[in-house]
Amino acid sequence: MTTIAEQLTREHDDLAEAAGRLSADYWSQDTP
């Protein structure tokens, strides 16, 4: 059984990873 903190940390890691990919795509598109 996972604790709430562990679950939140895992979800945050997933969100951070997704955000990192999105921002990388955005900046790579934005470069002239």
Secondary structure by P-SEA (a helix, b strand, c coil): cccaaaaaaaaaaaaaaaaaaaaaaaaaaacc
